[in-house]
C-alpha cells in the first residue's frame, strides 16, 4: 500500500468539495436503498462529516497506532446507527466508485488496489471495535425526561434518567438523539455523576437544529431520548491531577461541563481553589444563576464571576471572558479549562498563551468539525455549534 499515493489521490478528490459526498451517498443509496433509513433525513451535516472523517483517516494512514485507536472508537460509536459488519462492503463499493469517478484518468489498477487494502483495514478495525464494545456497553441507552425547565427563549435544562446506569466522568460528552429523528448530537452533562444516575443537559436551540430544537421546544416530562456512550477526556479533571487549583472560563451553555467539574471537585473533597468566569451575550442570558449561586454558597473554595459580553452602556465594546479573568489576577499556577464556541475557545487560548500560560495547563476541546473524534465533545455549527456555547 503506497501511502504517498493514497494521500495524493485523496487530495485530488477532496478538491471537488461537496460533490464528493453527494456522489458517494447517491451511489450508496441507489445500490443499497435499505441503508437509507440509517441516516438522518437532512444529509447536509452528514456530507461534511464523511469528507472530514476520510481526510483524517488518510492523513494519518502512516500512523498506525493512533489510527487504530481512532477507528476502534469510531466503530464502537457507529453502533448507535445500527451499523453491522454486513454494511461495510456496501460502503466500500460506494467509496471506490466515488474515487474512480472523481479521479478519472488518474484512477489506476495500482491505486484501486491501494484503496481496497486501505478500506479493508479500516472496515476490519471498526468492526472489531464494535464487537469489543458489545461486551462493555449497549449501542445506546433509553433515557426518560424527568424534568424540562425552559430558562430563556432558546435554552432549556433537561434532567434525564437512563433506564440503567450510564457511567461517565465530569467533562465528558454523551450522544443524544430523539427517537423521532435519526440525528445524533453530543452534549456535556452539567453535573458530575450522581447516585441516582440522572443526567443534566444544558441545551440551546440552534437555528435549523433538528436535535437541539426538539429538545428545547418539543420535549416534555415523560418523553424518551436515546443516549450514547460517553466520549472525550480533554475536559476531565484527570487533566489536572494532584489537586491543582482551577480557573474555569465558559460562555453560554459552555458553562455546563465546567459546572460538572465544580461538582466533581467537591466530590473529591474540595481541596482545590476554583475560580469560574461565566460569560453571556446579555444579562438575561445567564440561564443557570440560581443553581450556580447554590454552589457558591455551599463551597467556600469556589468563586464565580459573571461577564456580560455586550454592555448596553458601552455600545460597540465586546468583553471577552478571558480578558476579564486576566485583568483580575495572575492564574499561571492553575490549570485552566475553557469551553464555549470555537471563536471563544481559540481566542481564549491565544490570549492565555500570549500572557505566558503554557500548553500543559490549558484544557479545551478540539476545534473544528471533528464530530467523530473520541476526544471531542460536539458543539455544532448551524446544528453544529452555537455562537456562544459549547453544547446544545
N, C-alpha and C positions, 0 to 999 in steps of 0.2 A: 504494500500500500504506500503510494507516494504522497507524503504529507504535503509537500510544497504544491504538488499538482492539485490536490484537493482544495487547498486554500485559495489558489489562484482561480480555479473554476468557480468556487462559491463567490468570490469577489465579482466575477463577471455576471453571475446570475443575480446577485443581490442588487446590482446596478439597475435592474429593471423595476425596482420598487414594488409598489402594491400589486403589480401584475403577477408577481411570483406566487404569493399565497392565494390570490384569486384563481389562478390556473390550477394550483395544487388541489384546492378544495373542490373546485368544479370537477376535476378528474376523479378525485376520490369518491365524491357523492354520486357521480354518474355510473361509475363502475361498481360501487358498493352502497346503494341507497339506504341499506339497513343501518349504516353507521351515522346517518344524518341526525338521528334522534339523540345521539350522544353529545351534540354540540348545541350551544345557545342559538336562539332564533336570530339574534343580531350578531353577525360574524365579524364585525369591524374590529373589535378588540382581539378576537382570536387570530385574525390575519397578522396583526402586528406581533403577536406572541410567537407565531410559527417562525417568522423571519429572525426574531431576536434569539430564540432558542437554538435554531440551526446555526446562526452566526456564532453563538457561544461555543457550541459543540465543535464546530470546525476550527475555530480559533485556538481551542485547547486540545485538539486531537493528538498533539505530540506530548501532552502532559497527562499520561495515562492515570496515575494515581488520583489526581484531582478530578479528572473527568469521570472516573468510575464512581466516586462518591456522589458526585452531582447526578449522574444518570440513575444510580440506585434510588436516590431520594425522589427523583423525577418519576420513576416507575412506581414507587410506593404512593406518591401523591396522586397519580393518574387513576388509582383505583376508585377514587370518588366519581370519576366519569364513567365507571363501569367498563374500563378498558381491560380486555382479556388477551391472553397470548395469541389467540387466533386473529386478532385485529392487526397485529404488527406487519404481516405480509402485505395486507391491503395498503397500508400506509407506505410501505417500501415501494410498492409498484407505482403509486401516485408520485412519490418523490423522484424516482428515476425518470418517469415520464416528464415531469416538470423540468428537471435538469436538462434532459435531452432537448426539450422544446426551446429553452432559452439559450442553450449553448450552441445549438445549430451545428455548424461545420466543426466546431471545437469539441463536439461530443464524440469521443473515440472509444474503441473497444477497451483500451487500457484504462481510460477514465471511468468507463462503466464498471469495470472490474474493481477499481479503487472504491467507488461509491457503494457498490454492492457489498464489499467487505466491510466498509465503514458502517453502513447501516446495519448489517448483520450483527456487528459488535454492539452497537447502540441498542438494538432490539433485545439482544440477549441480556445485557446488563440491566436494562429497565425491567424486563420480565422477571429476572432473578430478584431484583429489588422488591418488586411487587409481591413475589412469592414469600420472601423473607418477612415482609411486613405483615402478611396474613397471620403470622404466629404471634404478633405483638399487638396489633390494633385492628379494628374493623375499618372498612373503607370510609365510613362516616358514622357519626353518632346522630341520633334524633334528639333535638332539644326542644323543650316546651317553654314558651314565653310566659313567665310568671309575673313580670312587671314590664310596663311600657310607659315611660314618662317623657312626654314632649317637653323640651327645655327651652327651645327657641322655635321660630317658624320652620327651621330646616334641620334641627338637631334633636335627637331623641336618645335617651339612655334606656337600654333594654336589659332585663335580667333574665337569663336563660338557665333552665335546669336540664342538663343532659340526662338521658334515660339511665345511664350509668356513668361512673366516674370517667371524666376526660382529663387525664393528667397534663399539666403544662407548668411552665415557670413564668413568673412575673417578667414581662418584657418580651415574651414570645408572641406569636400570632397564630390564630386559628382560621381555617377556611370556613366561610358561611355561605349558605345557599338556601333560597326559598324553594320548597317543592313545586311552586308554581312556575319556576323557570329553571333553566339548566346552567345558569351563570354562577360562578363562584367568585367571591371576593374575600380578601384577608383582612382581619381586624385584630388589633392588640387589645386583649381584655383590660378593663380599667380596674382590675383587682388582682391581688395575689391569690393563690389557691385557697379556697375556703373549705371548712369542714363539711358544709352541706353540698359542695360540688358546684354551686351556682357560678355563673359567669356573667360579668357586666360588660356590655358593649356600648361604646360612645359612637354614635353614627350620625354623620352629616349627609343629607341627601344631595348627591352630586347631580348637576343638570344632565338629564337623559340617563341617569344611572338606574338600571333595572333592579339591582340588588339593594343599593342604598335607599332609593326612593320607596321601594316596597317596605323595607324595614322601618323607615320613618313614618310613612303615611298610610301604608296598607297592612300593618301588622297589629294584632290585638292580643291581649292576655288569653292564653289557651291555645294560640296558634303554635304550629310546629315549624322548626327550621332544621336544616342539616348542618352538621359541624364536622370539619375535617381535622386530622391530627395536627398538633402544633408544629411550627417551624421557627427557625431563627434562634440565635443566641447573642447577637450583637448588642442587644439592649437588656441583657440579663445581668444580674449582679455578679455572676461568675467572672465578668469582665473587670470587676473591681473588688478582688478578693482581699482578705486581710482586714476587713472592717474599715476601709478607706472612706473618708468623708466625700460627700457627693454635691455636685452642682447640677441641677436639672433645668434644662431650657426647653420649653414647649410652646407651641402655638396652636390655637384652635383645638380640635379633637386630638391633636398630638399630645395633649395632656394625659390621655388615657393610660398608655404604658408607663408614663412617669409616675402617675398616681399608684399604679401597681407596684412600682419599685419602692415607693414610700411604705406601702403596706408590708412588703417583703422585708424591708429594713427593720420595721417594727417587730415582725415575727421572729427575726433573728436576734432580737434583744435590744435594738435601738442604740447600739454603741456608736453609730455614725452620726455626724452632724450633716444635716441635709438642708440646702437652700434651693428653693424652686422659684423660677421665674416663668409665669404663665401669661402668654400674650393672647390678645383677641383684637379683631378689627375695630370693635367699639365696645363700650361698657355693657351694652345689652347682650353681648355675645359671650360673656363669662358665664357659661351654662352650668358649671358644677361648683359654684361658690359655697353653697351650704355644706355639701359633703367635704369640700376642701377645708373649710373652717373647722369642721368637727375634727379632722385630722390634726390641724394646728393646735386646737385646744387639748387634744389628747397626748401630743408628743412634744415636750419642751425642746427637743433637739431639731424640730422642723420649723422652718420659716418660709413663707410663701409671699412673693411679691407679684402683684398684677400689673401688667404692662398694656396700656391701650395703644395699639399701633397707630391709629389716626385720632389725634386730639382736635375736636372742633374748634377749640380756642387757638389752635396753631395751624391754620389751613396751609396745606402744601407740605407739611412735615410728616414724616413717617418714622415712628420709633421702633427700632428693632430690639427684640428681646435681648440679644447678645450684647448690644451696645449699652443697654441699661445695666445688665449684670456686670460688665467690665467697668462701668463708671462707678459702681457701688463697692467694688473691692478687688483684691488680688486673690484669685482662686487657684493658683497654679500648684497648690499642694493637694488638689482634689481631682477625682475622676469626674468627667463632665459627660452627661448623657443629653443628647439633642434629638427632638422628634417634632416633625411638622412637615410642611410641603418641601419639595426638592429645593426651591429657591431659599426657603428659610433655613434648611439644614446646610446647604452649601455656603450660604452667606455667613452663618454662624461659625462653621468650621474654619472658613477662611479668616474671619475676624479673630478667632481664638488663636489660630496659628500665627497670625501677624503679631499677636500680643505675647507670644512666647510660650504658648501651650504646645506640648509635644504630642505626636500622633498616638502614643500609647495610652494617653489619658482621655482621649476623645472617642466617644462611643456613639454611633449612629448607624442607621440602616443604609444599605446600598442605594445610591441614587439611580434614577432612570427606571425604565420599564422592565426590570429583570423580575417579572412575575414568577418565574419558575425557580428562582434561587432559594435553596434551603435556608440561606442566611438572611432572607429578606422578609419583612412584613410588607404586605402590599398596601400601598396607598395608590390612588389612581388619578389618572388624568382624564378629564371628562368623566367617565365612570371609573376613572383610574385614580386621579389624585386631586383632592380639593385644594382650593387656593391657600388655605391657612392651616390645615390639619393633616395628620398623617393617616388617620383611619376614617372610614366612612361606613 
